[in-house]
Amino acid sequence: MKVLVVSDNHGNREALLHLKEMYTGKVDAFFHCGDSELEADDIAVEGYNIVRGNCDFGRIYPTEWFGEVDNHKILVTHGHLFNIKMNLVILRDRAKSRKAEYVFFGHTHELGCEYNAGILYLNPGSISLPRGRFEKTYALVEDTGTEIIVTFLDDSDKVLTDLTQIFKK
């Protein structure tokens, strides 16, 4: 399984269109963790499994997406409803109750990932308005069967090698 995860583009249509053009046929699924600020019928979000963020006022996206890609259970949420700026405790409880293997979220605009109790938690950062010391980012997640490889890239598709993480399953 190989998926692309992006979040918090805040109206930047071009970023989402670029990622679709770049990765269509190269990944099994596209995930958007909210705050697109785009309408559901906008071609820029077509093909993304997308959730509603705290800035997606009036949008009809769900607050959470749960499904499978290549038999891997994935939970996607923006994170604001799980108080993720404080810690991941509530989100971890939700992931465990859904038996998720992967949890993708945004909201903080700060990238990060951890592998805890057999679940990968990933925030791809923001593709438009990053916070912290990092540039505009998105992530690729690949499950090889024996390991999970998380690759962060900037908005010019440059791999941020020092941020790549490999987790043994």
C-alpha positions in Angstrom: 0.0 0.0 0.0 1.2 3.5 -0.8 -0.9 6.6 -0.1 -0.5 10.4 -0.2 -1.6 12.5 2.8 -2.0 16.2 2.7 -3.7 18.8 4.9 -4.5 22.4 5.5 -4.2 23.9 2.0 -6.6 26.7 3.0 -8.0 27.4 -0.4 -4.8 26.7 -2.4 -6.3 24.7 -5.3 -3.1 24.6 -7.2 -1.3 22.5 -4.6 -4.0 19.8 -4.6 -4.2 19.8 -8.4 -0.4 19.5 -8.6 -0.3 16.5 -6.2 -3.1 14.7 -8.2 -1.2 15.3 -11.5 2.1 14.2 -9.9 0.8 11.0 -8.1 -2.2 9.7 -10.0 -1.3 6.1 -10.9 1.6 6.1 -8.4 -0.4 5.9 -5.1 -3.3 3.7 -4.1 -5.3 6.6 -2.5 -5.2 10.3 -1.7 -6.2 11.6 1.7 -6.9 15.1 2.8 -7.1 15.9 6.5 -9.2 19.0 6.3 -9.2 22.7 6.0 -9.3 22.6 2.3 -11.7 25.6 2.3 -13.0 24.3 -1.1 -16.4 23.2 -2.1 -17.0 19.5 -2.4 -17.7 19.8 -6.2 -14.4 21.6 -6.8 -12.2 19.6 -9.2 -9.2 20.2 -7.0 -10.6 17.9 -4.3 -12.0 15.3 -6.7 -10.4 11.9 -5.9 -9.3 12.8 -2.4 -10.8 11.1 0.7 -11.4 14.3 2.5 -12.7 15.4 5.9 -14.0 18.7 7.3 -11.7 20.9 9.3 -12.4 23.7 11.6 -12.2 26.2 8.7 -14.4 24.3 6.3 -17.6 26.2 7.3 -20.7 25.0 5.6 -18.8 22.3 3.7 -20.5 18.9 3.5 -17.4 16.8 4.2 -17.6 14.3 7.0 -15.7 15.0 10.3 -14.1 11.6 10.0 -13.3 9.1 7.2 -12.8 5.4 8.0 -12.1 2.8 5.4 -9.6 0.4 4.0 -6.9 0.5 1.4 -5.4 -2.8 0.5 -6.9 -4.3 3.6 -5.3 -1.7 5.9 -7.8 0.2 8.1 -7.4 3.9 8.0 -8.9 6.7 10.1 -8.8 10.3 8.8 -9.9 13.3 10.8 -8.8 17.0 11.1 -8.0 16.6 14.8 -9.7 19.7 16.3 -12.5 17.5 17.7 -10.0 15.3 19.3 -8.1 18.1 21.1 -4.8 17.1 19.3 -3.1 20.3 20.2 -2.9 19.1 23.8 -2.1 15.4 23.2 -3.2 12.3 21.2 -5.0 10.5 24.0 -8.6 11.0 22.7 -7.5 10.3 19.1 -5.7 7.1 20.3 -8.9 5.9 22.0 -10.8 6.5 18.8 -8.2 4.7 16.7 -8.3 1.7 19.0 -12.1 1.6 19.0 -12.1 1.6 15.2 -9.2 -0.9 15.1 -7.3 1.5 12.8 -3.8 0.7 11.6 -3.3 4.2 10.3 -4.5 7.6 11.6 -4.0 10.7 9.5 -4.8 14.1 10.9 -4.0 17.8 10.5 -5.0 21.0 12.3 -1.7 22.0 13.9 0.1 22.7 10.6 3.1 20.9 12.1 4.3 17.7 10.6 5.0 14.6 12.7 4.5 10.9 13.0 4.8 8.1 15.5 4.2 4.4 15.6 2.5 3.3 18.8 1.0 0.0 19.7 0.8 -1.1 16.0 -0.8 2.2 14.9 0.8 4.9 12.7 -0.2 8.4 13.7 0.7 11.0 11.0 0.2 14.7 10.6 1.6 15.7 7.1 1.9 19.4 8.1 0.4 22.1 6.0 0.8 22.3 2.2 0.2 26.1 2.4 0.6 27.6 5.8 3.2 25.6 7.9 4.0 26.4 11.5 7.2 25.5 13.2 10.6 25.3 11.5 9.4 23.3 8.5 8.4 24.3 5.0 5.1 23.5 3.2 4.8 19.7 3.3 2.8 16.6 2.5 3.6 12.9 3.1 3.8 9.6 1.4 3.1 6.5 3.5 4.1 3.1 2.2 3.4 -0.3 3.9 5.7 -3.0 2.5 4.3 -5.7 4.7 7.3 -5.7 7.0 7.8 -2.0 7.5 6.1 1.4 7.2 8.0 4.1 5.4 6.9 7.7 5.9 8.4 10.2 3.5 7.8 14.0 3.9 8.1 16.2 0.9 8.0 19.9 0.4 5.7 21.7 -2.0 8.3 21.5 -4.8 8.2 17.6 -4.3 11.7 17.6 -2.8 12.1 14.7 -0.3 13.0 15.9 3.1 15.4 13.1 3.7 16.3 13.9 7.3 12.6 13.5 8.2 12.0 10.1 6.6 11.0 7.5 9.1 11.0 3.7 8.8 9.0 1.7 11.4 9.3 -2.1 11.7 5.9 -3.8 11.9 
